[in-house]
């Protein structure tokens, strides 16, 4: 319990520090200039992308995990990849599948590696076409 309280306090201090660095007037004026169509379209594309990744990883794990559980894992993985250094999200993917879904470390690691190789093949294809 003490660790959780300490974690929340540290998070609040860090959020306060980061918000204090932002010029709020500039932020509000930028937010009001956003075209709602692009905001909704971008959000929709991100959600579809996350769903497709969850389906892909679920398939790679031979449907051992429900789609809703896989979607939760993928959302958290991508969130952590975006906000932390050193690909912590990939480690979280392995941890969540092993601890939460009782998937073997080998199966989880294999699905992650195959998924990344597939990503590289697709990117290489885009590079060769463009």
C-alpha positions in Angstrom: 0.0 0.0 0.0 2.8 2.4 0.8 4.5 1.7 -2.5 1.3 2.4 -4.4 0.9 5.7 -2.5 4.5 6.6 -3.2 4.0 5.8 -6.9 0.9 8.0 -7.1 2.7 10.9 -5.4 5.7 10.6 -7.7 3.3 10.5 -10.7 1.5 13.6 -9.5 4.7 15.5 -9.0 6.0 14.6 -12.4 2.7 15.6 -14.0 2.7 18.9 -12.2 6.3 19.5 -13.3 5.5 18.7 -17.0 2.3 20.8 -17.0 4.3 23.7 -15.5 6.6 23.6 -18.6 3.7 24.1 -21.0 2.5 27.5 -22.0 -1.2 27.1 -21.4 -2.3 30.0 -23.6 -0.5 28.6 -26.6 -1.9 25.1 -25.8 -5.5 26.3 -25.7 -5.2 28.3 -28.9 -3.7 25.3 -30.7 -6.4 23.0 -29.4 -9.2 25.3 -30.6 -7.7 25.3 -34.1 -7.9 21.5 -34.5 -10.2 20.3 -37.2 -12.6 17.9 -35.6 -12.8 15.7 -38.7 -9.1 14.9 -38.6 -9.2 14.3 -34.9 -12.0 11.8 -35.2 -10.5 10.2 -38.3 -7.1 9.9 -36.6 -8.6 8.4 -33.5 -10.5 5.9 -35.5 -7.4 4.9 -37.4 -5.5 4.4 -34.2 -8.3 2.3 -32.7 -8.5 0.1 -35.9 -4.7 -0.3 -35.9 -4.8 -1.5 -32.2 -7.6 -3.9 -33.0 -5.7 -5.3 -36.0 -2.5 -5.7 -33.9 -4.5 -7.5 -31.2 -6.0 -9.9 -33.8 -2.5 -10.5 -35.3 -0.9 -11.3 -31.9 -3.9 -13.5 -30.9 -3.5 -15.4 -34.2 0.2 -15.8 -33.5 -0.6 -17.2 -30.1 -3.0 -19.8 -31.7 -6.1 -18.1 -30.2 -5.0 -19.0 -26.6 -6.1 -15.5 -25.4 -9.5 -13.8 -25.9 -9.6 -10.9 -28.2 -10.6 -8.5 -25.4 -7.7 -9.6 -23.2 -5.3 -9.3 -26.2 -6.6 -5.9 -27.0 -5.9 -4.8 -23.4 -2.4 -6.1 -23.6 -1.7 -4.5 -27.0 -3.1 -1.1 -25.9 -0.9 -1.1 -22.7 2.1 -2.3 -24.8 1.7 0.5 -27.3 1.1 3.1 -24.6 4.3 2.1 -22.8 6.3 2.0 -26.0 5.2 5.6 -26.7 5.9 7.1 -23.3 8.9 5.1 -22.0 12.4 4.5 -23.3 14.0 1.2 -24.2 10.9 -0.5 -25.5 9.5 -1.2 -22.0 6.2 -1.9 -23.7 7.6 -5.1 -25.2 8.7 -6.3 -21.8 5.2 -5.4 -20.5 3.7 -7.5 -23.4 5.7 -10.5 -22.3 4.9 -10.0 -18.6 1.2 -9.4 -19.1 0.8 -12.5 -21.3 2.8 -14.7 -18.9 1.3 -13.5 -15.6 -2.2 -12.5 -16.6 -3.0 -14.9 -19.4 -0.7 -17.8 -18.3 1.0 -17.9 -21.7 4.5 -19.4 -21.7 7.4 -17.1 -21.9 8.6 -18.9 -25.1 5.3 -18.6 -26.8 4.9 -14.9 -25.9 8.5 -14.1 -27.0 8.0 -16.0 -30.2 4.8 -14.1 -31.0 6.5 -10.8 -30.3 9.5 -11.6 -32.5 7.4 -12.9 -35.4 5.2 -9.8 -35.1 8.3 -7.5 -35.3 9.7 -9.5 -38.2 6.4 -9.1 -40.0 6.4 -5.4 -39.4 9.9 -5.1 -40.9 8.9 -7.1 -44.0 5.9 -4.9 -44.5 8.1 -1.7 -44.1 10.7 -3.1 -46.5 7.9 -3.7 -49.0 6.7 -0.1 -48.6 10.3 1.1 -49.0 10.7 -0.9 -52.2 7.4 0.3 -53.7 7.9 3.9 -52.8 
